[in-house]
Amino acid sequence: MNIWIAVALTVLGCYAVKLAGLLVPAGVLERPLVRRLAALLPVALLAALTAQQTFADGRALVLDARAAGLAAAGLALVLRAPFLLVVGVAVGVTAGVRALG
């Protein structure tokens, strides 16, 4: 029964966050600072998610093949490679490092 309480609380929390977003006055959303922060927030969240998925295993920080793949993807981005090539390079390097070690 506890799992259903957690599900219900999560549903209510998500609904409350969505409702809070709809209740923000339009004048607040038009401010330059709010617009700038709204534009940067997805990038910051994606970077945090990438870092967490690359350097953590659930209990500790790790440095393994995922870090090599991320570094290769970063280099490919610096060299202005197309996105699919960036993903392919990251996958290839990660697989290669895992095969070697």
Phi, psi and omega per residue, in radians:
M1 nan -0.491 -3.123
N2 -1.104 -0.577 -3.133
I3 -1.129 -0.623 3.141
W4 -1.244 -0.561 3.049
I5 -1.145 -0.751 3.105
A6 -1.109 -0.710 3.111
V7 -1.118 -0.781 -3.141
A8 -1.107 -0.730 3.111
L9 -1.139 -0.654 3.100
T10 -1.147 -0.756 3.102
V11 -1.053 -0.813 3.131
L12 -1.104 -0.704 3.112
G13 -1.113 -0.770 3.110
C14 -1.099 -0.728 3.111
Y15 -1.115 -0.716 3.136
A16 -1.121 -0.704 3.114
V17 -1.141 -0.763 3.111
K18 -1.079 -0.766 3.130
L19 -1.126 -0.700 3.115
A20 -1.079 -0.675 3.103
G21 -1.136 -0.613 3.124
L22 -1.316 -0.413 -3.096
L23 -1.531 -0.087 3.122
V24 -1.214 2.246 -3.140
P25 -1.085 2.556 -3.111
A26 -1.077 -0.560 3.136
G27 -1.090 -0.587 3.117
V28 -1.196 -0.679 -3.101
L29 -1.250 -0.336 -3.120
E30 -1.518 -0.135 3.138
R31 -1.151 2.464 -3.105
P32 -1.041 -0.677 -3.139
L33 -1.128 -0.736 3.134
V34 -1.145 -0.724 3.119
R35 -1.106 -0.731 3.136
R36 -1.128 -0.776 3.130
L37 -1.151 -0.669 3.119
A38 -1.141 -0.567 3.114
A39 -1.287 -0.559 -3.089
L40 -1.545 -0.358 -3.059
L41 -1.055 -0.785 3.118
P42 -1.077 -0.633 3.117
V43 -1.140 -0.762 3.133
A44 -1.125 -0.732 3.122
L45 -1.143 -0.717 3.110
L46 -1.146 -0.689 3.103
A47 -1.130 -0.720 3.114
A48 -1.137 -0.732 3.111
L49 -1.123 -0.738 3.113
T50 -1.090 -0.778 3.137
A51 -1.107 -0.740 -3.129
Q52 -1.152 -0.720 -3.128
Q53 -1.284 -0.439 -3.094
T54 -1.526 -0.727 -2.966
F55 -1.915 0.175 -3.139
A56 -2.270 2.562 3.071
D57 -2.036 0.191 3.130
G58 1.939 -0.507 -3.118
R59 -2.208 -0.439 -3.053
A60 -2.626 2.877 3.040
L61 -1.381 2.431 -3.128
V62 -2.305 2.706 3.053
L63 -2.229 1.774 -3.064
D64 -2.351 -2.710 -3.062
A65 -1.092 -0.508 3.122
R66 -1.080 -0.639 3.125
A67 -1.158 -0.679 3.096
A68 -1.125 -0.710 3.095
G69 -1.118 -0.703 3.105
L70 -1.144 -0.720 3.111
A71 -1.109 -0.725 3.109
A72 -1.129 -0.695 3.100
A73 -1.128 -0.708 3.098
G74 -1.079 -0.730 3.105
L75 -1.127 -0.723 3.111
A76 -1.108 -0.648 3.087
L77 -1.163 -0.694 3.111
V78 -1.093 -0.618 3.118
L79 -1.423 0.087 3.079
R80 1.094 0.712 3.082
A81 -1.303 2.670 3.058
P82 -1.104 2.703 -3.019
F83 -1.020 -0.758 -3.134
L84 -1.107 -0.607 3.083
L85 -1.201 -0.661 3.088
V86 -1.043 -0.815 3.121
V87 -1.104 -0.764 3.123
G88 -1.080 -0.725 3.109
V89 -1.108 -0.764 3.135
A90 -1.085 -0.779 3.127
V91 -1.122 -0.784 -3.130
G92 -1.083 -0.802 -3.140
V93 -1.154 -0.743 3.126
T94 -1.076 -0.794 3.125
A95 -1.128 -0.704 3.132
G96 -1.120 -0.769 3.126
V97 -1.143 -0.684 3.097
R98 -1.154 -0.634 3.123
A99 -1.203 -0.596 3.134
L100 -1.338 -0.505 -3.030
G101 -2.092 nan nan
